[in-house]
Amino acid sequence: MLEHAAGQPWIYPVLLVFFFIDGFATILPSETAIVGLSALSLHSGEPNLWILGATALVGAMAGDNMAYMLGRKIGLTRWKWMRRPKVQKMFAWAQYELDKRGAVLIFTARYIPWGRVAVNYVAGQTGFRHRTFFWLDAFACITWVGYSIGIGLLAGQWVHHNPLLGVGIAVAFAVVLGIVVDHALRWWHKYLEKKDLAREAAASNTAPAAESPNLSQKAVAGADLSNPAG
């Protein structure tokens, strides 16, 4: 049934909607779909990888930009799922990271399912320049599509005589690798956040030190400018 569906022309419009919805509501496993179909294409030639990649790219970009527009129009608290503590925490993280390194975050968040949704909403809500967002997101989606198809082709080569087993292996491989990439990117962003905090702490510590010579001069002069009556 899967092999038959993969060769039908209606599969591409369905996938387009699939990838589009996943851009602003993480309820559909878009990575799993593109990886599994890529592995299947390796054995049967269907679906066409070029059309699959173009469909995934257009759908992903449309979904990401929809999330951006929703963030601009409705904010971050309109729907019930947005007000959940975990989601609000993700929004706060995305806003902090966008302020510090917007380009890096928009690119890397495409590989983190919930992360990309949060970043796209926050980018719209905070007024991040849409033209800049569009091109950064386009570059991120292109690499994401190539990465997903590459995983499907790589894992699908391990089983030559059983296409469906190849699909299963490809999906399992993608899930494991996705978890690794997810944790690696989260660790990297936390590392950058710690560096920011350390830099801010160092700046706040050097400020009083820079003022200390003036304080000593005031003491010698016998005048304390913090106390006008003195």
N, C-alpha and C positions, 0 to 999 in steps of 0.2 A: 504493500500500500504506500509506504514511504517512497519507494523508488518510482512508483507510478505518479505520485503527486509531484515529485521533484521534476518530472518532465513535462508538467502541464503549464501552459502560459499564465493561468490565473495565480500561480504560486508567487509571482513577483508583486502584483498589487497587494496581496495578503501580507507579504513580508514588509512591504512599504509601510502599511498601517502598523504592523507589529513593531518595527523599529521606531516609527514616529511616536507611538504611545510610550515606549520605553524611555524616550528622552525626557519626559516630564512627569512620569508616574512609573516608578520601578516595580511593576507588577508582572512584567513579561521578561523572560530570560533571553535577551537579544544575543548575547555572546554565545549561548548554547545553540541557538538556531543557526547562526552563521558558521560556527565551527562544525556542527553536525552535517550541515548541507555541503560544506566544502569537502569533508571527508567522503561523503556520498558521491559528489561530483568526480572525485578522483577515480572511482571505480566504474561509474556508469556514464560519465560525461554530462550528466544533468543534476542540478541546474547549471546553466552556463555561469562560470565563475566571474566573467567580466560583468554580466548583467546583475549577478548576485551582489558583487562588490558595489556597483553603481547604485543599486536599490538600497543597500545598507547605508551607503554614504548619504544619499539624499534623505532617507528616512531619519537617520541619526541627527543630521544637521537641522532638519525641520523640527524634530522633537526638542532639541536643545534650545533652539531659538523660540519655540513656543513656551518653554519653561521661563526663558528670559522675559518674554512679553507678559506672561502671567505674573511673574514677580514684580514687574513694573506696575501692572494694573491692579492687582489684588493684594500685594504684600505677602507677608509670611505667617499670617494668623487666620486667614479667612476660613480654611477648611479644618475640620476636626483633626485629621492626621498631622497637620502642620503644627498643632499645639501640643503634641506629645513631647514629653521631656527629652527623649532621645533625638527627636527630629529638631527640636529647638537648639539642642546642644550642637547638632551638626550645622545648623544655620549660623550659630555664633562662631563656630570654627571657620566656616567658609568666609564669613565677613571679616574676621581677623586676618586670614590668609590673603584675601583679595586686597585688603589695604596694604599689606606688606609686599606681596609678589603676585600680582594679578595674572600676568602672562603665564608664569610657571604653573599656577594653580589651575587655570582653565585647561591647560594642556594635560596635566597629570590626572585631573579629576575625571576625565573621560574614561579612565581605566578603573574607577571606583564607582560601582553602581549607585549607591545612595549618595556618595560624595558628589558625583556630577550633577545629580538633580538639585542638591542643596546649593552648589556653586552657581548653577544656572539661574535659580530663583533669586539668590542673593545678588547676583550681578545685575539683574533687572531692577530689584528693589532699591539698591544703593545708587542707581544711575550710572553704572559702569558704561563707558562709551560703546554704543551698539556696534558701530563699524569695527572697532577694535575687537570686540567680543566675537563678531561674526568670522573674521579671518583667523583668529586664534583657534576658535572652535572648528573651523574647516580643516585646519592643519591637524588638529588633534583627531578628528574623525577619520581623516585619510590614513593616518598611522594606525588607528584602532582597527579599521577595516582590514588593512594589510596584515596586521598582527593576528587577527582572528582567523582569517583565511589561511595564513601560514601555519597556525597551530593545527587546523583541520587537515591540511595537506600532509604535514609532518606526521601526525599521529595516525592518519588513515593509511599511510604506507606500511605500517607494521603488520597489517593483515591484508593479504592480497586476494584471498579466495572467499572472504566473507565480508561483504560491504557493510552489513548492519553491525557486525562486531567492530568493524573499523570506526563506524559512527560512535558506538558506545565508548570505545577507547579514546577517541578524539574528545568527546564531551567530558569524560572523566579527567583526562589530561588537562583540558581547559579549566575545569573547576579547580583542580589542585594548583595549577599555575596562576589562576586568577587570585586565589587566596594568598599565594606567595607575593604576587605583585601588589595586591591590596595592602598587606601588612608592610611591605617594603616602602611603599609610597607614604603610608601613614607614619612610619618610623622616620622617614626623611623629613616630612613636614614638622613632626614634633621636634626633631633635631634642629631645624631651622628656627622654630619658635623658641627653643631654649637659648639659641645663640642671640636672638633678638632681645630676650629678657636679660641675658648676661650683659649685652651691650648697653641696654638702658640702665641697668644697675651700675655699671662702670661709669656711665656718664653722670648719674646722680651723685656718685661718690666723689668724682673729681670736681664737681661744682663747689662744694664747701671748701675743698682744699684750695681752690683758686682764690677764694675770698679770704682765706686765713691771713695773708700778709696785711690786708687792709684792716682786719680786726686787731692785729698786733699794733699797727700804727695808731689806731684809735685809742688803744689802751695806754700807749706812751703819751699821747697828747692829753689824756685825762678826760676824753669826751666819748660818750657812748651814744652813737646816733640812733640806736634802737630805742633809746629812752630820751625823748626830746627835752624833758625837764632836767636831765643831767647836764 
